[in-house]
Amino acid sequence: MAQLTKLAIATNSIVLKEMLQGLFEIDNARDFKFIRETHTMVIELTTRCKKRGEQIAELEFLVGSNVSSDYVQLFRELQDAKLEKAWTMMKLISETHLKVLKKISFIVQMRKK
C-alpha cells in the first residue's frame, strides 16, 4: 500500500486517491472491530479480576488454615497474571488507535494535495 500511496501522490491521480481511500476505510473498519472486541475482553477480564479479588478477601479471613493461605497465594498469582494481560490488551488498543489516527492524518494530507 505504501507504493500505491507514493504513486497516487506522484501522479496526482484522483482514481488512485479514491482507491486508497476505499482501502483505508476497509482497513480502518477492521481496526475498529479489533478495538471493540479487545475492549470487550478487557471488560470481562476486569470483572473476573474483581470477583477474584473478593474471593481473596474472603479467604484471608480464614486465618491459620494452610489450605486457605495456599488458595490466597494462588489467587493472587492468577490475579497478577490476569491484570497484566488486561494491561497488555489496553496497550494494544492504544497502539491500534494511534495507527488509525496516523492513517486518518495521511488521508487528510493526501486530499489536500
PyMOL commands that set and color helices and strands:
alter all, ss='L'
color gray80, all
select helices_A, chain A and resi 2-11+14-60+66-112
alter helices_A, ss='H'
color red, helices_A
deselect
rebuild
show_as cartoon
